[in-house]
Amino acid sequence: MKQHTTPIIINKTSIQKLEKVSLKSSIYNEDWIQDICFRSPNILPVDEIEPMFSGMFPICRELNVESGAVDLIFLNESGYITIGECKLWRNPEARRKVIGQILDYAKDIAKWDYSKFEKECLKARKGSEKTLFDIIQDFCPDADEKIFIDNVQKNLSKGRFLLTLIGDGIRENMEELVKYIHRDGNLNFTLALIELPVYKNQNTEELIVTPRILAKTKEIERIVYKISDNSQAYETEIEKDEVVSKTISEKVFFERLQKSIGKEQTDNFQSFLNILESELNINHKLGRGKCLSLNLKSENGTYNFASVQETGEVWFYGIVCNTDIIGDKQIGINYLRGLAEIVGGEFFDSYKEWNWCVKRNGVYINITEYLKHQKEWLNLISETLEKINEIEEIK
């Protein structure tokens, strides 16, 4: 269970504790939350929840759908849709209803095509823009209209949304959320609970908002394996359920990677990721940005052993700098040199130290080349981790 304390302000002469604004305060209501989120979407830590939805722009408030009115709709230039519902959950009994409500909104919007979505958003916005893309282009003059429209249509048809419950007083555990998520298996959404506690500086009357993510779900896929016993005169089938959780951004990354390197190699890469996690506690974490990447990081997140781009290219960030911080940058250099030898490349140190990497003939090497040497790569990461751990234990 996460615990949060009250923020403080430190100046040269004193330390001041901020005052928490009560949920019952007249200045703090759902319309006020809705307004600040619409005017300043970057207050919502979307890039930490689903990188594909980051860089979002406000489209409209109070979008009318079949089951009610959606508080907030956001879009980014890549056509990814974020739905926001603002609530002050003063009544614990209302929590379940609110979660069900936002899922119903998502289900309603998923029935629309692009034309219907655009028409209803523009009606709710009450602005001078004639198209959705006009709104996006005001923020991103270089955005591609065809890609934007195609992606919005694709995300509508797949029900691929980021659903955000925003406010204060949110205290919902994940077990309760799952009951609601399972009933809408046809939607490919991520649901996040974002708390926006508000504090007041008693000296200046300024209000300070400290956004935090309380919980988020992952898209859940259920895969059924059927195993046939052909050695008998009769055939027996054993079914095995396996639940695979991915965020929408992870799923999009692997879709794009598959277009670049093919399904077989993408499956091979995912199997290697599972081995890294089970044997070495190497986690994979999506990088932020318009182009997706998957970083292979140590358990504590400090050491990045590779950054696999959606094109399949393998880049590197910070392994030398971060081993230098603990007093032995040679560990990072030896890792890159060892990896270069494994894949028949060269250690490349012409960039800034943070970007020292492995290339072949001046070009980044594709993950398919690395996957030909999984055992050697695994052993090299293991040896590097052992050296890092030895130094960190001494310190």
Protein Blocks (a to p, Z undefined) as FASTA:
>chain_A
ZZddddddddfkbccddddddfkbmklcfklmmmmmmmmmmlpcfklmmmmlgoiacfbg
hiacfklccfbacddfkopacdddddddfblklmmmmmmmmmmmmmmmmmpcfklmmmmm
mmmnopabfbfklmmmmmmmmbcfklmmmmmmmmmmnopacdddedehiacdfklmmmmm
mmmmmbccddddddddddddfklopacdddddfbdcddddddddddddfkbmbdcddddd
ddddddfklmmmmmmmmmmnojklmmmmmmmmmmmmmmnopacdddedjbdcdddddfko
maccbdcdfkopacdehklmmmmmnopaklmmmmmmmmmmmnopacdfkbcfklgccdee
hiacdfklmmmmmmmmmmmmmmmmmmmmmmmmmZZ
